[in-house]
Amino acid sequence: MLKRTDATLEKKVKMTQEIIDQYGRINGDNDTIHYDEELAKSRGFRGTLAHGLNVMGYAAGLAAQKYGERWYTEGELYTKWIAPVCPGDDLVVTLADDGELQGAVAQGPTMVGHAKLVGR
């Protein structure tokens, strides 16, 4: 679900194992941490991990909406993953008017960064 709150764009995603599996098939990432819940939990996570690039893709989609066609030739996207996104999480990705990005779940922030246009 995509919505605009004041000058901030927001994308909400109910993360599921199906989304993680579909993304893995698309990008070819077969790392078991994304698919084996028991293994992920044995490494201290709440469950399997969503692919960072999948979460970043939601941010890129917000930037494309904010900046339009210029995004594809002048866009700069920087993200840093600071915590996992797991199945069952309600992920909220926001892009503020100043270009600040954030991803968050109930436990706190998961991704920070920016999306902005750069002069070429």
Biopython code that builds the backbone (N, CA, C, O; Angstrom):
import numpy as np
from Bio.PDB.StructureBuilder import StructureBuilder

atoms = [
    (1, "MET", "N", (0.845, -1.164, 0.000)),
    (1, "MET", "CA", (0.000, 0.000, 0.000)),
    (1, "MET", "C", (0.898, 1.236, 0.000)),
    (1, "MET", "O", (1.846, 1.316, 0.781)),
    (2, "LEU", "N", (0.603, 2.195, -0.870)),
    (2, "LEU", "CA", (1.368, 3.419, -0.983)),
    (2, "LEU", "C", (0.494, 4.584, -0.584)),
    (2, "LEU", "O", (-0.650, 4.690, -1.027)),
    (3, "LYS", "N", (1.030, 5.466, 0.257)),
    (3, "LYS", "CA", (0.261, 6.647, 0.612)),
    (3, "LYS", "C", (1.192, 7.825, 0.825)),
    (3, "LYS", "O", (2.393, 7.657, 1.035)),
    (4, "ARG", "N", (0.630, 9.002, 0.770)),
    (4, "ARG", "CA", (1.386, 10.231, 0.986)),
    (4, "ARG", "C", (0.881, 10.846, 2.285)),
    (4, "ARG", "O", (-0.320, 11.053, 2.458)),
    (5, "THR", "N", (1.810, 11.137, 3.196)),
    (5, "THR", "CA", (1.464, 11.832, 4.424)),
    (5, "THR", "C", (2.258, 13.126, 4.424)),
    (5, "THR", "O", (3.481, 13.111, 4.560)),
    (6, "ASP", "N", (1.560, 14.250, 4.272)),
    (6, "ASP", "CA", (2.206, 15.547, 4.109)),
    (6, "ASP", "C", (3.199, 15.438, 2.953)),
    (6, "ASP", "O", (2.804, 15.136, 1.826)),
    (7, "ALA", "N", (4.480, 15.681, 3.219)),
    (7, "ALA", "CA", (5.488, 15.636, 2.165)),
    (7, "ALA", "C", (6.226, 14.300, 2.156)),
    (7, "ALA", "O", (7.217, 14.157, 1.438)),
    (8, "THR", "N", (5.778, 13.337, 2.920)),
    (8, "THR", "CA", (6.448, 12.045, 3.014)),
    (8, "THR", "C", (5.658, 10.990, 2.252)),
    (8, "THR", "O", (4.441, 10.876, 2.403)),
    (9, "LEU", "N", (6.368, 10.219, 1.429)),
    (9, "LEU", "CA", (5.760, 9.066, 0.768)),
    (9, "LEU", "C", (5.989, 7.846, 1.637)),
    (9, "LEU", "O", (7.020, 7.728, 2.300)),
    (10, "GLU", "N", (5.030, 6.943, 1.631)),
    (10, "GLU", "CA", (5.103, 5.769, 2.504)),
    (10, "GLU", "C", (4.624, 4.533, 1.760)),
    (10, "GLU", "O", (3.623, 4.569, 1.044)),
    (11, "LYS", "N", (5.352, 3.442, 1.940)),
    (11, "LYS", "CA", (4.981, 2.140, 1.379)),
    (11, "LYS", "C", (4.925, 1.159, 2.539)),
    (11, "LYS", "O", (5.890, 1.007, 3.288)),
    (12, "LYS", "N", (3.772, 0.488, 2.678)),
    (12, "LYS", "CA", (3.616, -0.534, 3.720)),
    (12, "LYS", "C", (3.550, -1.900, 3.070)),
    (12, "LYS", "O", (2.854, -2.103, 2.075)),
    (13, "VAL", "N", (4.288, -2.835, 3.650)),
    (13, "VAL", "CA", (4.331, -4.202, 3.129)),
    (13, "VAL", "C", (4.239, -5.175, 4.296)),
    (13, "VAL", "O", (5.015, -5.081, 5.248)),
    (14, "LYS", "N", (3.305, -6.097, 4.229)),
    (14, "LYS", "CA", (3.259, -7.198, 5.192)),
    (14, "LYS", "C", (4.229, -8.250, 4.650)),
    (14, "LYS", "O", (3.905, -8.964, 3.701)),
    (15, "MET", "N", (5.416, -8.344, 5.251)),
    (15, "MET", "CA", (6.438, -9.249, 4.736)),
    (15, "MET", "C", (6.016, -10.693, 4.998)),
    (15, "MET", "O", (5.604, -11.048, 6.103)),
    (16, "THR", "N", (6.127, -11.503, 3.968)),
    (16, "THR", "CA", (5.783, -12.922, 4.066)),
    (16, "THR", "C", (6.940, -13.760, 3.521)),
    (16, "THR", "O", (7.806, -13.261, 2.802)),
    (17, "GLN", "N", (6.933, -15.009, 3.872)),
    (17, "GLN", "CA", (7.935, -15.916, 3.310)),
    (17, "GLN", "C", (7.737, -16.037, 1.800)),
    (17, "GLN", "O", (8.706, -16.217, 1.062)),
    (18, "GLU", "N", (6.503, -15.941, 1.341)),
    (18, "GLU", "CA", (6.237, -16.008, -0.097)),
    (18, "GLU", "C", (6.928, -14.863, -0.843)),
    (18, "GLU", "O", (7.498, -15.079, -1.912)),
    (19, "ILE", "N", (6.881, -13.643, -0.285)),
    (19, "ILE", "CA", (7.574, -12.514, -0.914)),
    (19, "ILE", "C", (9.074, -12.792, -0.958)),
    (19, "ILE", "O", (9.721, -12.573, -1.982)),
    (20, "ILE", "N", (9.624, -13.274, 0.155)),
    (20, "ILE", "CA", (11.049, -13.590, 0.216)),
    (20, "ILE", "C", (11.402, -14.658, -0.817)),
    (20, "ILE", "O", (12.399, -14.527, -1.526)),
    (21, "ASP", "N", (10.600, -15.704, -0.906)),
    (21, "ASP", "CA", (10.855, -16.783, -1.867)),
    (21, "ASP", "C", (10.786, -16.276, -3.304)),
    (21, "ASP", "O", (11.639, -16.614, -4.125)),
    (22, "GLN", "N", (9.767, -15.463, -3.611)),
    (22, "GLN", "CA", (9.627, -14.931, -4.977)),
    (22, "GLN", "C", (10.815, -14.059, -5.344)),
    (22, "GLN", "O", (11.345, -14.164, -6.450)),
    (23, "TYR", "N", (11.235, -13.204, -4.428)),
    (23, "TYR", "CA", (12.379, -12.349, -4.711)),
    (23, "TYR", "C", (13.638, -13.193, -4.923)),
    (23, "TYR", "O", (14.432, -12.914, -5.822)),
    (24, "GLY", "N", (13.816, -14.210, -4.109)),
    (24, "GLY", "CA", (14.975, -15.095, -4.263)),
    (24, "GLY", "C", (15.005, -15.787, -5.612)),
    (24, "GLY", "O", (16.075, -15.959, -6.196)),
    (25, "ARG", "N", (13.841, -16.188, -6.118)),
    (25, "ARG", "CA", (13.784, -16.808, -7.450)),
    (25, "ARG", "C", (14.169, -15.808, -8.532)),
    (25, "ARG", "O", (14.828, -16.164, -9.509)),
    (26, "ILE", "N", (13.758, -14.565, -8.356)),
    (26, "ILE", "CA", (14.065, -13.532, -9.353)),
    (26, "ILE", "C", (15.562, -13.217, -9.374)),
    (26, "ILE", "O", (16.163, -13.132, -10.445)),
    (27, "ASN", "N", (16.161, -13.045, -8.201)),
    (27, "ASN", "CA", (17.558, -12.603, -8.174)),
    (27, "ASN", "C", (18.567, -13.734, -8.049)),
    (27, "ASN", "O", (19.771, -13.495, -8.140)),
    (28, "GLY", "N", (18.102, -14.956, -7.842)),
    (28, "GLY", "CA", (19.010, -16.107, -7.779)),
    (28, "GLY", "C", (19.759, -16.254, -6.466)),
    (28, "GLY", "O", (20.694, -17.050, -6.386)),
    (29, "ASP", "N", (19.375, -15.507, -5.430)),
    (29, "ASP", "CA", (20.042, -15.601, -4.133)),
    (29, "ASP", "C", (19.498, -16.813, -3.383)),
    (29, "ASP", "O", (18.353, -16.813, -2.930)),
    (30, "ASN", "N", (20.315, -17.824, -3.262)),
    (30, "ASN", "CA", (19.887, -19.071, -2.621)),
    (30, "ASN", "C", (20.469, -19.251, -1.220)),
    (30, "ASN", "O", (20.478, -20.366, -0.699)),
    (31, "ASP", "N", (20.955, -18.173, -0.601)),
    (31, "ASP", "CA", (21.500, -18.254, 0.746)),
    (31, "ASP", "C", (20.407, -18.767, 1.680)),
    (31, "ASP", "O", (19.309, -18.212, 1.727)),
    (32, "THR", "N", (20.710, -19.809, 2.406)),
    (32, "THR", "CA", (19.703, -20.473, 3.240)),
    (32, "THR", "C", (19.147, -19.592, 4.358)),
    (32, "THR", "O", (18.083, -19.896, 4.898)),
    (33, "ILE", "N", (19.835, -18.510, 4.718)),
    (33, "ILE", "CA", (19.331, -17.626, 5.772)),
    (33, "ILE", "C", (17.981, -17.016, 5.380)),
    (33, "ILE", "O", (17.220, -16.574, 6.240)),
    (34, "HIS", "N", (17.690, -16.997, 4.062)),
    (34, "HIS", "CA", (16.428, -16.449, 3.574)),
    (34, "HIS", "C", (15.304, -17.484, 3.553)),
    (34, "HIS", "O", (14.137, -17.124, 3.396)),
    (35, "TYR", "N", (15.641, -18.758, 3.710)),
    (35, "TYR", "CA", (14.651, -19.820, 3.478)),
    (35, "TYR", "C", (14.522, -20.822, 4.627)),
    (35, "TYR", "O", (13.502, -21.503, 4.732)),
    (36, "ASP", "N", (15.525, -20.922, 5.477)),
    (36, "ASP", "CA", (15.544, -21.932, 6.534)),
    (36, "ASP", "C", (15.335, -21.243, 7.887)),
    (36, "ASP", "O", (16.265, -20.681, 8.465)),
    (37, "GLU", "N", (14.099, -21.301, 8.374)),
    (37, "GLU", "CA", (13.754, -20.615, 9.620)),
    (37, "GLU", "C", (14.578, -21.127, 10.798)),
    (37, "GLU", "O", (15.040, -20.335, 11.619)),
    (38, "GLU", "N", (14.762, -22.422, 10.889)),
    (38, "GLU", "CA", (15.525, -22.993, 12.000)),
    (38, "GLU", "C", (16.967, -22.474, 11.992)),
    (38, "GLU", "O", (17.509, -22.123, 13.040)),
    (39, "LEU", "N", (17.568, -22.427, 10.837)),
    (39, "LEU", "CA", (18.938, -21.913, 10.723)),
    (39, "LEU", "C", (18.977, -20.435, 11.131)),
    (39, "LEU", "O", (19.845, -20.027, 11.902)),
    (40, "ALA", "N", (18.052, -19.647, 10.622)),
    (40, "ALA", "CA", (18.027, -18.215, 10.949)),
    (40, "ALA", "C", (17.880, -18.005, 12.455)),
    (40, "ALA", "O", (18.569, -17.165, 13.036)),
    (41, "LYS", "N", (16.999, -18.753, 13.077)),
    (41, "LYS", "CA", (16.805, -18.618, 14.520)),
    (41, "LYS", "C", (18.035, -19.079, 15.292)),
    (41, "LYS", "O", (18.347, -18.523, 16.346)),
    (42, "SER", "N", (18.732, -20.083, 14.783)),
    (42, "SER", "CA", (19.944, -20.560, 15.465)),
    (42, "SER", "C", (21.058, -19.508, 15.409)),
    (42, "SER", "O", (22.007, -19.552, 16.191)),
    (43, "ARG", "N", (20.927, -18.575, 14.484)),
    (43, "ARG", "CA", (21.906, -17.480, 14.368)),
    (43, "ARG", "C", (21.434, -16.214, 15.074)),
    (43, "ARG", "O", (22.052, -15.158, 14.941)),
    (44, "GLY", "N", (20.333, -16.322, 15.829)),
    (44, "GLY", "CA", (19.878, -15.216, 16.653)),
    (44, "GLY", "C", (18.833, -14.304, 16.035)),
    (44, "GLY", "O", (18.485, -13.280, 16.624)),
    (45, "PHE", "N", (18.327, -14.654, 14.857)),
    (45, "PHE", "CA", (17.300, -13.836, 14.218)),
    (45, "PHE", "C", (15.913, -14.316, 14.625)),
    (45, "PHE", "O", (15.765, -15.424, 15.142)),
    (46, "ARG", "N", (14.897, -13.489, 14.393)),
    (46, "ARG", "CA", (13.516, -13.833, 14.721)),
    (46, "ARG", "C", (12.927, -14.818, 13.724)),
    (46, "ARG", "O", (11.925, -15.468, 14.019)),
    (47, "GLY", "N", (13.519, -14.935, 12.573)),
    (47, "GLY", "CA", (13.056, -15.816, 11.501)),
    (47, "GLY", "C", (13.932, -15.607, 10.289)),
    (47, "GLY", "O", (14.984, -14.974, 10.382)),
    (48, "THR", "N", (13.509, -16.133, 9.152)),
    (48, "THR", "CA", (14.273, -15.933, 7.931)),
    (48, "THR", "C", (14.366, -14.440, 7.630)),
    (48, "THR", "O", (13.588, -13.640, 8.151)),
    (49, "LEU", "N", (15.321, -14.079, 6.790)),
    (49, "LEU", "CA", (15.566, -12.669, 6.511)),
    (49, "LEU", "C", (15.118, -12.295, 5.106)),
    (49, "LEU", "O", (15.397, -13.005, 4.141)),
    (50, "ALA", "N", (14.424, -11.177, 5.008)),
    (50, "ALA", "CA", (14.114, -10.628, 3.692)),
    (50, "ALA", "C", (15.423, -10.170, 3.059)),
    (50, "ALA", "O", (16.351, -9.762, 3.758)),
    (51, "HIS", "N", (15.491, -10.238, 1.745)),
    (51, "HIS", "CA", (16.675, -9.776, 1.026)),
    (51, "HIS", "C", (16.773, -8.256, 1.150)),
    (51, "HIS", "O", (15.788, -7.548, 0.942)),
    (52, "GLY", "N", (17.942, -7.768, 1.484)),
    (52, "GLY", "CA", (18.131, -6.329, 1.603)),
    (52, "GLY", "C", (17.780, -5.587, 0.321)),
    (52, "GLY", "O", (17.193, -4.506, 0.364)),
    (53, "LEU", "N", (18.140, -6.172, -0.821)),
    (53, "LEU", "CA", (17.847, -5.502, -2.086)),
    (53, "LEU", "C", (16.345, -5.444, -2.365)),
    (53, "LEU", "O", (15.877, -4.531, -3.045)),
    (54, "ASN", "N", (15.603, -6.397, -1.854)),
    (54, "ASN", "CA", (14.143, -6.343, -1.994)),
    (54, "ASN", "C", (13.590, -5.146, -1.221)),
    (54, "ASN", "O", (12.764, -4.391, -1.732)),
    (55, "VAL", "N", (14.055, -4.987, 0.009)),
    (55, "VAL", "CA", (13.608, -3.859, 0.833)),
    (55, "VAL", "C", (14.047, -2.543, 0.184)),
    (55, "VAL", "O", (13.283, -1.578, 0.159)),
    (56, "MET", "N", (15.273, -2.503, -0.339)),
    (56, "MET", "CA", (15.755, -1.311, -1.020)),
    (56, "MET", "C", (14.907, -1.004, -2.257)),
    (56, "MET", "O", (14.723, 0.160, -2.612)),
    (57, "GLY", "N", (14.400, -2.032, -2.901)),
    (57, "GLY", "CA", (13.556, -1.834, -4.073)),
    (57, "GLY", "C", (12.293, -1.043, -3.757)),
    (57, "GLY", "O", (11.831, -0.253, -4.581)),
    (58, "TYR", "N", (11.738, -1.250, -2.577)),
    (58, "TYR", "CA", (10.568, -0.462, -2.181)),
    (58, "TYR", "C", (10.950, 1.017, -2.075)),
    (58, "TYR", "O", (10.174, 1.894, -2.454)),
    (59, "ALA", "N", (12.149, 1.282, -1.558)),
    (59, "ALA", "CA", (12.637, 2.662, -1.468)),
    (59, "ALA", "C", (12.823, 3.267, -2.852)),
    (59, "ALA", "O", (12.453, 4.418, -3.083)),
    (60, "ALA", "N", (13.390, 2.502, -3.765)),
    (60, "ALA", "CA", (13.591, 2.990, -5.135)),
    (60, "ALA", "C", (12.250, 3.301, -5.799)),
    (60, "ALA", "O", (12.141, 4.265, -6.556)),
    (61, "GLY", "N", (11.247, 2.501, -5.524)),
    (61, "GLY", "CA", (9.915, 2.759, -6.075)),
    (61, "GLY", "C", (9.337, 4.066, -5.572)),
    (61, "GLY", "O", (8.705, 4.799, -6.333)),
    (62, "LEU", "N", (9.546, 4.369, -4.290)),
    (62, "LEU", "CA", (9.088, 5.646, -3.753)),
    (62, "LEU", "C", (9.824, 6.805, -4.428)),
    (62, "LEU", "O", (9.221, 7.828, -4.755)),
    (63, "ALA", "N", (11.132, 6.635, -4.633)),
    (63, "ALA", "CA", (11.918, 7.688, -5.277)),
    (63, "ALA", "C", (11.441, 7.928, -6.711)),
    (63, "ALA", "O", (11.365, 9.073, -7.156)),
    (64, "ALA", "N", (11.123, 6.867, -7.424)),
    (64, "ALA", "CA", (10.619, 7.019, -8.793)),
    (64, "ALA", "C", (9.308, 7.788, -8.792)),
    (64, "ALA", "O", (9.064, 8.606, -9.679)),
    (65, "GLN", "N", (8.464, 7.528, -7.800)),
    (65, "GLN", "CA", (7.209, 8.272, -7.719)),
    (65, "GLN", "C", (7.466, 9.739, -7.386)),
    (65, "GLN", "O", (6.832, 10.627, -7.954)),
    (66, "LYS", "N", (8.388, 9.990, -6.473)),
    (66, "LYS", "CA", (8.670, 11.361, -6.044)),
    (66, "LYS", "C", (9.308, 12.188, -7.158)),
    (66, "LYS", "O", (8.905, 13.327, -7.395)),
    (67, "TYR", "N", (10.307, 11.616, -7.845)),
    (67, "TYR", "CA", (11.115, 12.395, -8.777)),
    (67, "TYR", "C", (10.739, 12.212, -10.248)),
    (67, "TYR", "O", (11.239, 12.940, -11.105)),
    (68, "GLY", "N", (9.876, 11.262, -10.547)),
    (68, "GLY", "CA", (9.454, 11.054, -11.929)),
    (68, "GLY", "C", (10.582, 10.555, -12.821)),
    (68, "GLY", "O", (11.508, 9.891, -12.356)),
    (69, "GLU", "N", (10.495, 10.880, -14.093)),
    (69, "GLU", "CA", (11.465, 10.372, -15.079)),
    (69, "GLU", "C", (12.901, 10.763, -14.764)),
    (69, "GLU", "O", (13.826, 10.026, -15.103)),
    (70, "ARG", "N", (13.103, 11.899, -14.128)),
    (70, "ARG", "CA", (14.468, 12.318, -13.801)),
    (70, "ARG", "C", (15.176, 11.310, -12.906)),
    (70, "ARG", "O", (16.404, 11.218, -12.924)),
    (71, "TRP", "N", (14.408, 10.552, -12.119)),
    (71, "TRP", "CA", (14.997, 9.566, -11.215)),
    (71, "TRP", "C", (15.875, 8.567, -11.974)),
    (71, "TRP", "O", (16.916, 8.144, -11.472)),
    (72, "TYR", "N", (15.454, 8.198, -13.173)),
    (72, "TYR", "CA", (16.146, 7.145, -13.921)),
    (72, "TYR", "C", (17.475, 7.599, -14.506)),
    (72, "TYR", "O", (18.302, 6.755, -14.852)),
    (73, "THR", "N", (17.708, 8.895, -14.629)),
    (73, "THR", "CA", (18.966, 9.389, -15.175)),
    (73, "THR", "C", (19.767, 10.225, -14.184)),
    (73, "THR", "O", (20.971, 10.410, -14.360)),
    (74, "GLU", "N", (19.110, 10.729, -13.146)),
    (74, "GLU", "CA", (19.784, 11.614, -12.197)),
    (74, "GLU", "C", (19.669, 11.143, -10.745)),
    (74, "GLU", "O", (20.100, 11.845, -9.830)),
    (75, "GLY", "N", (19.097, 9.973, -10.533)),
    (75, "GLY", "CA", (18.850, 9.524, -9.169)),
    (75, "GLY", "C", (20.065, 8.920, -8.488)),
    (75, "GLY", "O", (20.897, 8.266, -9.117)),
    (76, "GLU", "N", (20.144, 9.156, -7.191)),
    (76, "GLU", "CA", (21.169, 8.541, -6.342)),
    (76, "GLU", "C", (20.462, 7.908, -5.161)),
    (76, "GLU", "O", (19.691, 8.566, -4.461)),
    (77, "LEU", "N", (20.727, 6.630, -4.941)),
    (77, "LEU", "CA", (20.106, 5.897, -3.844)),
    (77, "LEU", "C", (21.202, 5.333, -2.961)),
    (77, "LEU", "O", (22.108, 4.651, -3.440)),
    (78, "TYR", "N", (21.117, 5.617, -1.677)),
    (78, "TYR", "CA", (22.056, 5.075, -0.704)),
    (78, "TYR", "C", (21.242, 4.458, 0.415)),
    (78, "TYR", "O", (20.350, 5.100, 0.969)),
    (79, "THR", "N", (21.546, 3.223, 0.746)),
    (79, "THR", "CA", (20.867, 2.575, 1.874)),
    (79, "THR", "C", (21.881, 1.848, 2.732)),
    (79, "THR", "O", (22.916, 1.377, 2.260)),
    (80, "LYS", "N", (21.551, 1.774, 3.991)),
    (80, "LYS", "CA", (22.335, 1.012, 4.960)),
    (80, "LYS", "C", (21.337, 0.179, 5.753)),
    (80, "LYS", "O", (20.389, 0.714, 6.329)),
    (81, "TRP", "N", (21.553, -1.124, 5.782)),
    (81, "TRP", "CA", (20.661, -2.006, 6.516)),
    (81, "TRP", "C", (21.174, -2.121, 7.939)),
    (81, "TRP", "O", (22.339, -2.450, 8.164)),
    (82, "ILE", "N", (20.301, -1.849, 8.899)),
    (82, "ILE", "CA", (20.732, -1.838, 10.300)),
    (82, "ILE", "C", (20.032, -2.889, 11.156)),
    (82, "ILE", "O", (20.418, -3.107, 12.304)),
    (83, "ALA", "N", (19.009, -3.540, 10.610)),
    (83, "ALA", "CA", (18.310, -4.602, 11.335)),
    (83, "ALA", "C", (17.508, -5.415, 10.318)),
    (83, "ALA", "O", (17.203, -4.924, 9.231)),
    (84, "PRO", "N", (17.170, -6.651, 10.667)),
    (84, "PRO", "CA", (16.480, -7.524, 9.714)),
    (84, "PRO", "C", (14.989, -7.237, 9.567)),
    (84, "PRO", "O", (14.344, -6.658, 10.441)),
    (85, "VAL", "N", (14.479, -7.671, 8.422)),
    (85, "VAL", "CA", (13.042, -7.732, 8.166)),
    (85, "VAL", "C", (12.723, -9.216, 8.009)),
    (85, "VAL", "O", (13.356, -9.912, 7.215)),
    (86, "CYS", "N", (11.744, -9.694, 8.766)),
    (86, "CYS", "CA", (11.414, -11.118, 8.805)),
    (86, "CYS", "C", (9.949, -11.332, 8.431)),
    (86, "CYS", "O", (9.147, -10.400, 8.497)),
    (87, "PRO", "N", (9.597, -12.564, 8.038)),
    (87, "PRO", "CA", (8.185, -12.850, 7.766)),
    (87, "PRO", "C", (7.317, -12.490, 8.965)),
    (87, "PRO", "O", (7.680, -12.742, 10.114)),
    (88, "GLY", "N", (6.169, -11.898, 8.674)),
    (88, "GLY", "CA", (5.254, -11.454, 9.722)),
    (88, "GLY", "C", (5.427, -9.988, 10.080)),
    (88, "GLY", "O", (4.546, -9.391, 10.699)),
    (89, "ASP", "N", (6.561, -9.400, 9.692)),
    (89, "ASP", "CA", (6.792, -7.985, 9.981)),
    (89, "ASP", "C", (5.902, -7.108, 9.108)),
    (89, "ASP", "O", (5.656, -7.412, 7.940)),
    (90, "ASP", "N", (5.431, -6.025, 9.692)),
    (90, "ASP", "CA", (4.762, -4.963, 8.950)),
    (90, "ASP", "C", (5.837, -3.928, 8.637)),
    (90, "ASP", "O", (6.142, -3.066, 9.461)),
    (91, "LEU", "N", (6.399, -4.022, 7.451)),
    (91, "LEU", "CA", (7.462, -3.116, 7.018)),
    (91, "LEU", "C", (6.855, -1.810, 6.530)),
    (91, "LEU", "O", (5.893, -1.810, 5.762)),
    (92, "VAL", "N", (7.421, -0.700, 6.979)),
    (92, "VAL", "CA", (7.018, 0.618, 6.508)),
    (92, "VAL", "C", (8.272, 1.311, 5.989)),
    (92, "VAL", "O", (9.225, 1.538, 6.735)),
    (93, "VAL", "N", (8.259, 1.643, 4.703)),
    (93, "VAL", "CA", (9.364, 2.374, 4.087)),
    (93, "VAL", "C", (8.866, 3.780, 3.805)),
    (93, "VAL", "O", (7.803, 3.959, 3.211)),
    (94, "THR", "N", (9.640, 4.793, 4.236)),
    (94, "THR", "CA", (9.245, 6.180, 4.026)),
    (94, "THR", "C", (10.347, 6.938, 3.299)),
    (94, "THR", "O", (11.538, 6.673, 3.460)),
    (95, "LEU", "N", (9.897, 7.891, 2.493)),
    (95, "LEU", "CA", (10.799, 8.821, 1.812)),
    (95, "LEU", "C", (10.298, 10.225, 2.133)),
    (95, "LEU", "O", (9.236, 10.639, 1.669)),
    (96, "ALA", "N", (11.075, 10.947, 2.929)),
    (96, "ALA", "CA", (10.700, 12.302, 3.338)),
    (96, "ALA", "C", (10.956, 13.291, 2.208)),
    (96, "ALA", "O", (11.653, 12.983, 1.241)),
    (97, "ASP", "N", (10.393, 14.461, 2.343)),
    (97, "ASP", "CA", (10.527, 15.496, 1.334)),
    (97, "ASP", "C", (11.991, 15.849, 1.075)),
    (97, "ASP", "O", (12.347, 16.193, -0.052)),
    (98, "ASP", "N", (12.847, 15.769, 2.098)),
    (98, "ASP", "CA", (14.269, 16.086, 1.935)),
    (98, "ASP", "C", (15.090, 14.926, 1.376)),
    (98, "ASP", "O", (16.308, 15.040, 1.241)),
    (99, "GLY", "N", (14.427, 13.797, 1.047)),
    (99, "GLY", "CA", (15.109, 12.643, 0.471)),
    (99, "GLY", "C", (15.558, 11.596, 1.471)),
    (99, "GLY", "O", (16.123, 10.576, 1.077)),
    (100, "GLU", "N", (15.319, 11.821, 2.757)),
    (100, "GLU", "CA", (15.711, 10.844, 3.770)),
    (100, "GLU", "C", (14.826, 9.607, 3.672)),
    (100, "GLU", "O", (13.600, 9.696, 3.608)),
    (101, "LEU", "N", (15.486, 8.450, 3.661)),
    (101, "LEU", "CA", (14.791, 7.162, 3.605)),
    (101, "LEU", "C", (14.848, 6.471, 4.949)),
    (101, "LEU", "O", (15.820, 6.600, 5.693)),
    (102, "GLN", "N", (13.790, 5.733, 5.250)),
    (102, "GLN", "CA", (13.823, 4.861, 6.416)),
    (102, "GLN", "C", (12.916, 3.667, 6.173)),
    (102, "GLN", "O", (11.831, 3.792, 5.606)),
    (103, "GLY", "N", (13.379, 2.522, 6.609)),
    (103, "GLY", "CA", (12.561, 1.325, 6.684)),
    (103, "GLY", "C", (12.418, 0.974, 8.148)),
    (103, "GLY", "O", (13.375, 1.112, 8.909)),
    (104, "ALA", "N", (11.253, 0.527, 8.557)),
    (104, "ALA", "CA", (11.063, 0.195, 9.968)),
    (104, "ALA", "C", (10.033, -0.917, 10.114)),
    (104, "ALA", "O", (9.132, -1.074, 9.291)),
    (105, "VAL", "N", (10.198, -1.682, 11.188)),
    (105, "VAL", "CA", (9.238, -2.693, 11.613)),
    (105, "VAL", "C", (8.928, -2.403, 13.079)),
    (105, "VAL", "O", (9.461, -1.444, 13.637)),
    (106, "ALA", "N", (8.095, -3.195, 13.702)),
    (106, "ALA", "CA", (7.691, -2.935, 15.095)),
    (106, "ALA", "C", (8.889, -2.853, 16.042)),
    (106, "ALA", "O", (8.851, -2.109, 17.022)),
    (107, "GLN", "N", (9.944, -3.606, 15.760)),
    (107, "GLN", "CA", (11.114, -3.626, 16.637)),
    (107, "GLN", "C", (11.986, -2.390, 16.471)),
    (107, "GLN", "O", (12.847, -2.129, 17.312)),
    (108, "GLY", "N", (11.779, -1.616, 15.391)),
    (108, "GLY", "CA", (12.568, -0.401, 15.178)),
    (108, "GLY", "C", (13.033, -0.267, 13.739)),
    (108, "GLY", "O", (12.596, -1.019, 12.867)),
    (109, "PRO", "N", (13.920, 0.693, 13.488)),
    (109, "PRO", "CA", (14.419, 0.924, 12.131)),
    (109, "PRO", "C", (15.179, -0.290, 11.584)),
    (109, "PRO", "O", (15.866, -0.997, 12.322)),
    (110, "THR", "N", (15.039, -0.511, 10.294)),
    (110, "THR", "CA", (15.739, -1.604, 9.626)),
    (110, "THR", "C", (16.669, -1.110, 8.529)),
    (110, "THR", "O", (17.650, -1.774, 8.195)),
    (111, "MET", "N", (16.360, 0.059, 7.965)),
    (111, "MET", "CA", (17.135, 0.613, 6.865)),
    (111, "MET", "C", (17.105, 2.132, 6.975)),
    (111, "MET", "O", (16.071, 2.719, 7.297)),
    (112, "VAL", "N", (18.241, 2.762, 6.706)),
    (112, "VAL", "CA", (18.321, 4.213, 6.638)),
    (112, "VAL", "C", (19.052, 4.578, 5.354)),
    (112, "VAL", "O", (19.747, 3.743, 4.775)),
    (113, "GLY", "N", (18.900, 5.817, 4.908)),
    (113, "GLY", "CA", (19.610, 6.256, 3.720)),
    (113, "GLY", "C", (18.972, 7.476, 3.112)),
    (113, "GLY", "O", (18.268, 8.237, 3.775)),
    (114, "HIS", "N", (19.240, 7.648, 1.806)),
    (114, "HIS", "CA", (18.646, 8.772, 1.097)),
    (114, "HIS", "C", (18.396, 8.414, -0.352)),
    (114, "HIS", "O", (19.011, 7.499, -0.899)),
    (115, "ALA", "N", (17.489, 9.144, -0.960)),
    (115, "ALA", "CA", (17.209, 9.065, -2.386)),
    (115, "ALA", "C", (17.083, 10.507, -2.862)),
    (115, "ALA", "O", (16.198, 11.241, -2.422)),
    (116, "LYS", "N", (17.972, 10.902, -3.762)),
    (116, "LYS", "CA", (17.947, 12.287, -4.213)),
    (116, "LYS", "C", (18.372, 12.376, -5.669)),
    (116, "LYS", "O", (18.912, 11.430, -6.243)),
    (117, "LEU", "N", (18.116, 13.524, -6.240)),
    (117, "LEU", "CA", (18.574, 13.786, -7.594)),
    (117, "LEU", "C", (19.932, 14.469, -7.506)),
    (117, "LEU", "O", (20.151, 15.327, -6.650)),
    (118, "VAL", "N", (20.831, 14.087, -8.386)),
    (118, "VAL", "CA", (22.160, 14.701, -8.430)),
    (118, "VAL", "C", (22.348, 15.343, -9.793)),
    (118, "VAL", "O", (21.883, 14.801, -10.796)),
    (119, "GLY", "N", (23.010, 16.466, -9.851)),
    (119, "GLY", "CA", (23.247, 17.156, -11.110)),
    (119, "GLY", "C", (24.171, 16.356, -12.015)),
    (119, "GLY", "O", (25.150, 15.766, -11.557)),
    (120, "ARG", "N", (23.858, 16.344, -13.276)),
    (120, "ARG", "CA", (24.695, 15.629, -14.261)),
    (120, "ARG", "C", (25.081, 16.577, -15.354)),
    (120, "ARG", "O", (25.784, 16.189, -16.287)),
]
sb = StructureBuilder()
sb.init_structure("model")
sb.init_model(0)
sb.init_chain("A")
sb.init_seg("    ")
for serial, (resi, resn, name, xyz) in enumerate(atoms, 1):
    if name == "N":
        sb.init_residue(resn, " ", resi, " ")
    sb.init_atom(name, np.array(xyz, "f"), 0.0, 1.0, " ", f" {name:<3s}", serial, name[0])
structure = sb.get_structure()
